[in-house]
Amino acid sequence: MKKLKAVWELMRLEHGIMIAIAILVGSLIAEKALPIFDKFILTFFTALLLEASTFALNDYYDLDIDRKNKRNDRPLVRGDLSPKTALYLFIVFFPLGIICSYFVNLTCFIIALVTALLAILYDAQFKKIKLLGNFFIAYVMAVPFIFGGAAMLKENIFTINMSPAIFIVALIAFLAGAGREIMKDVMDLEGDMVKGVKSFPKYIGTRKSNMLSAFFYILAIALSFLPFLMSSYTFYYHNYYYLVLILITDTMLLIASLQLIFKESVNLNFYRKFTLMALFIGLLAFLIGAFTG
């Protein structure tokens, strides 16, 4: 049981579930219908396998930094799993995820392949340039919505001709993701400085980095009202199920933002988990809104 828990933590499988929900939301927005079962299974396993494998590779490359930062939430740091195990899991799951995407359609295959290759580059290189890496992680949080919309395309050709609503929802996820990553950089500053990592806190300081994180959260909050207010967002237009849930998300993100702006010392470990819960509720807002709209 301890090993299974460690594997779950290594692969951050809760993130895989959130990514799968985002893909489902993208599919619903694109066609106002559920994807057929085999496509849903293929997109689900594409997301889960690629997310799990790249997180395993991430912890393999990050082991020294995580030890410096005392990241005892990481199973490799605790010694519950060996670095070789993380590498083997990546080698097995990564190609399986790419293969799953191939059987969805060409657009999904290209999105998955490009994203997965960028993820490897991020783990190997971008980690030391977090000024870029932050926005890659934000992209990873946004692209599942687009991937879900692409899964509903009828023709097996490459295209990005999808509902504009998908791209706005993806932008909201991107902004919130950028906020969380910059906040994490402040939390990891000590270990990052030792390893020579280039991050926002290193160049502009922790206070300004916290304010920048809050700025991205507030932009995401502002955009989250567009689906409720604009008729072009069909499912979400005047949908009060969506509004109630998104208000919970926005309130949580606003609380975090105010802490980051006005407090000199913030419990970043708590607010990283707090904002993850907020984003999960936001995902539910889009999912339930799509079913009830």
Legacy VTK file of the C-alpha trace (Angstrom):
# vtk DataFile Version 3.0
C-alpha trace
ASCII
DATASET POLYDATA
POINTS 293 float
0.000 0.000 0.000
2.877 2.364 0.818
4.432 1.757 -2.632
1.102 2.381 -4.393
0.676 5.643 -2.495
4.216 6.646 -3.486
3.532 5.863 -7.175
0.345 7.967 -7.018
2.294 10.860 -5.495
5.117 10.510 -8.028
2.722 10.647 -10.975
0.368 13.228 -9.402
-2.582 11.172 -10.636
-5.033 13.683 -9.142
-3.722 16.091 -11.809
-4.415 13.426 -14.437
-8.028 13.233 -13.292
-8.341 17.039 -13.492
-6.823 16.996 -16.986
-9.319 14.309 -18.042
-12.201 16.478 -16.764
-10.803 19.458 -18.711
-10.708 17.312 -21.873
-14.323 16.309 -21.298
-15.302 19.978 -20.863
-13.543 20.860 -24.128
-15.426 18.081 -25.912
-18.772 19.214 -24.507
-18.180 22.839 -25.496
-17.146 21.797 -29.023
-20.135 19.638 -29.890
-22.681 20.135 -27.098
-22.586 16.371 -26.668
-20.543 13.690 -24.956
-17.733 12.134 -26.993
-18.286 8.550 -28.124
-17.022 6.043 -25.577
-13.924 4.819 -27.416
-12.720 8.377 -28.099
-13.296 9.344 -24.482
-11.267 6.345 -23.275
-8.442 7.141 -25.701
-8.328 10.829 -24.733
-8.500 9.923 -21.036
-5.543 7.543 -21.267
-3.599 9.976 -23.454
-3.931 12.589 -20.700
-3.305 10.207 -17.814
-0.280 8.434 -19.301
1.457 11.570 -20.575
0.776 13.488 -17.358
1.959 10.582 -15.194
5.105 9.895 -17.219
6.254 13.512 -17.447
5.699 14.077 -13.716
7.823 10.977 -13.037
10.560 12.405 -15.270
10.150 15.778 -13.560
10.892 14.298 -10.127
13.810 12.305 -11.549
15.478 15.488 -12.822
14.433 17.555 -9.785
15.674 15.212 -7.074
18.634 17.365 -5.950
16.583 20.594 -5.916
13.697 18.888 -4.089
16.143 17.659 -1.439
17.479 21.208 -0.991
13.908 22.496 -0.684
13.032 19.699 1.796
10.155 18.552 -0.416
9.216 15.558 1.722
5.943 15.353 -0.187
8.021 13.873 -3.033
8.430 10.063 -2.808
11.937 10.149 -4.326
13.074 12.582 -1.618
11.641 10.340 1.104
13.259 7.279 -0.487
9.915 5.491 -0.957
10.788 4.979 -4.633
14.142 4.901 -6.394
15.085 7.346 -9.188
15.378 4.341 -11.543
11.730 3.453 -10.867
10.670 6.965 -11.900
12.728 6.688 -15.082
11.317 3.257 -15.964
7.751 4.480 -15.440
8.435 7.345 -17.843
9.936 4.997 -20.465
6.844 2.728 -20.351
3.999 5.246 -20.030
5.220 8.053 -22.312
5.039 6.120 -25.636
1.732 4.527 -24.604
0.217 8.009 -24.185
1.415 9.078 -27.641
0.009 5.879 -29.186
-3.400 6.515 -27.593
-3.528 10.023 -29.091
-2.727 8.642 -32.573
-5.971 6.669 -32.577
-8.109 9.745 -31.744
-7.293 11.878 -34.803
-4.413 13.746 -36.426
-5.020 17.028 -34.580
-5.003 15.297 -31.192
-1.877 13.336 -32.134
0.010 16.511 -33.073
-1.151 18.387 -29.947
-0.145 15.456 -27.728
3.203 14.910 -29.446
4.219 18.597 -29.370
3.106 18.983 -25.746
4.864 15.791 -24.654
8.138 16.731 -26.372
7.987 20.189 -24.795
7.400 18.482 -21.439
10.622 16.492 -21.846
12.477 19.678 -22.821
10.971 21.402 -19.782
12.077 18.629 -17.421
15.579 18.563 -18.896
16.194 22.288 -19.538
13.349 24.724 -18.777
13.518 23.848 -15.073
16.587 26.065 -14.837
14.792 28.889 -16.678
11.542 29.144 -14.743
10.845 32.489 -16.404
9.876 30.290 -19.392
8.956 27.122 -17.529
6.159 28.808 -15.551
4.315 29.565 -18.750
4.860 26.086 -20.137
3.173 24.596 -17.063
0.345 27.107 -17.509
0.061 25.945 -21.131
-0.149 22.327 -19.924
-3.103 23.339 -17.743
-4.807 25.065 -20.684
-4.209 22.681 -23.582
-6.492 19.825 -22.347
-9.548 21.972 -23.144
-8.286 22.426 -26.713
-7.375 18.729 -26.905
-10.927 17.828 -25.851
-12.383 20.087 -28.528
-10.045 18.587 -31.124
-11.167 15.066 -30.152
-14.645 15.913 -31.501
-13.398 16.835 -34.990
-15.042 14.716 -37.660
-12.210 14.688 -40.199
-8.778 13.202 -39.638
-6.884 16.364 -40.630
-4.916 18.903 -38.620
-6.959 22.002 -37.801
-7.573 24.441 -34.935
-10.974 25.486 -36.284
-12.891 25.086 -33.032
-15.362 27.086 -30.951
-13.793 30.353 -29.662
-15.333 29.522 -26.267
-12.827 26.668 -25.900
-9.903 29.063 -26.275
-11.282 31.523 -23.696
-11.771 28.723 -21.173
-8.213 27.588 -21.939
-6.977 31.155 -21.380
-8.612 31.255 -17.937
-6.806 28.012 -17.048
-3.538 29.411 -18.437
-3.715 32.564 -16.298
-4.587 30.687 -13.107
-1.827 28.169 -13.834
0.749 30.922 -14.322
-0.271 32.413 -10.970
0.215 29.101 -9.169
3.602 28.445 -10.753
5.016 31.856 -9.831
3.708 31.375 -6.301
5.509 28.007 -6.182
8.733 29.694 -7.352
8.655 31.893 -4.244
8.173 28.791 -2.102
11.127 27.029 -3.807
13.471 30.034 -3.913
16.082 28.680 -1.478
16.742 25.479 -3.413
16.458 27.229 -6.780
19.134 29.770 -5.798
21.551 26.973 -4.892
21.025 25.313 -8.292
21.225 28.596 -10.221
17.610 28.453 -11.423
16.385 31.620 -13.168
13.013 32.541 -11.675
10.861 35.610 -11.059
11.721 35.784 -7.307
15.428 35.772 -8.156
15.116 38.825 -10.409
12.239 40.863 -8.957
12.107 39.594 -5.361
9.511 37.605 -3.438
7.056 40.461 -2.754
6.795 41.519 -6.389
6.582 37.875 -7.465
3.654 37.336 -5.088
1.970 40.416 -6.553
2.564 39.128 -10.090
1.007 35.812 -9.097
-2.017 37.672 -7.712
-2.258 39.692 -10.947
-2.642 36.492 -12.981
-5.267 35.164 -10.547
-7.278 38.392 -10.789
-7.178 38.302 -14.604
-8.514 34.721 -14.482
-11.284 35.823 -12.096
-12.336 38.659 -14.426
-12.459 36.387 -17.493
-14.462 33.719 -15.654
-17.582 35.935 -15.809
-17.583 36.116 -19.611
-19.224 32.694 -20.135
-22.102 33.687 -17.823
-22.605 37.109 -19.414
-22.185 36.376 -23.140
-24.764 34.418 -25.156
-22.085 32.985 -27.445
-21.073 30.704 -24.566
-24.320 28.700 -24.979
-24.001 26.284 -22.018
-22.871 28.889 -19.517
-24.946 31.909 -20.550
-27.122 32.820 -17.538
-26.405 29.361 -16.107
-26.670 29.771 -12.331
-25.191 26.347 -11.587
-22.039 27.557 -13.324
-22.201 30.950 -11.606
-22.451 29.564 -8.065
-19.493 27.212 -8.507
-17.338 29.750 -10.325
-18.039 32.296 -7.584
-16.672 29.808 -5.042
-13.538 29.423 -7.180
-13.201 33.174 -7.668
-13.661 33.866 -3.960
-10.922 31.388 -3.080
-8.563 32.837 -5.697
-9.358 36.358 -4.506
-8.576 35.411 -0.895
-5.233 34.005 -2.033
-4.565 37.107 -4.148
-5.243 39.513 -1.278
-2.897 37.527 0.958
-0.185 37.648 -1.705
-0.624 41.394 -2.269
-0.927 42.701 1.268
0.951 40.262 3.510
4.716 40.312 3.903
4.781 36.655 4.949
2.351 34.175 3.375
1.898 30.459 4.077
2.619 29.517 0.461
2.419 25.776 1.079
-1.153 26.193 2.318
-2.200 28.545 -0.476
-0.720 26.302 -3.167
-3.051 23.525 -1.996
-5.870 26.036 -1.464
-5.631 27.344 -5.043
-5.457 23.791 -6.432
-8.776 23.086 -4.717
-10.138 26.340 -6.147
-9.158 25.284 -9.665
-10.766 21.880 -9.164
-14.037 23.564 -8.185
-13.664 25.783 -11.256
-13.335 22.667 -13.414
-16.534 21.325 -11.856
-18.210 24.648 -12.679
-17.411 24.206 -16.361
-18.342 20.504 -16.301
-21.662 20.894 -14.467
-22.446 24.032 -16.459
-21.999 22.066 -19.684
-24.449 19.376 -18.495
-27.079 21.798 -17.157
-26.884 24.597 -19.755
LINES 1 294
293 0 1 2 3 4 5 6 7 8 9 10 11 12 13 14 15 16 17 18 19 20 21 22 23 24 25 26 27 28 29 30 31 32 33 34 35 36 37 38 39 40 41 42 43 44 45 46 47 48 49 50 51 52 53 54 55 56 57 58 59 60 61 62 63 64 65 66 67 68 69 70 71 72 73 74 75 76 77 78 79 80 81 82 83 84 85 86 87 88 89 90 91 92 93 94 95 96 97 98 99 100 101 102 103 104 105 106 107 108 109 110 111 112 113 114 115 116 117 118 119 120 121 122 123 124 125 126 127 128 129 130 131 132 133 134 135 136 137 138 139 140 141 142 143 144 145 146 147 148 149 150 151 152 153 154 155 156 157 158 159 160 161 162 163 164 165 166 167 168 169 170 171 172 173 174 175 176 177 178 179 180 181 182 183 184 185 186 187 188 189 190 191 192 193 194 195 196 197 198 199 200 201 202 203 204 205 206 207 208 209 210 211 212 213 214 215 216 217 218 219 220 221 222 223 224 225 226 227 228 229 230 231 232 233 234 235 236 237 238 239 240 241 242 243 244 245 246 247 248 249 250 251 252 253 254 255 256 257 258 259 260 261 262 263 264 265 266 267 268 269 270 271 272 273 274 275 276 277 278 279 280 281 282 283 284 285 286 287 288 289 290 291 292
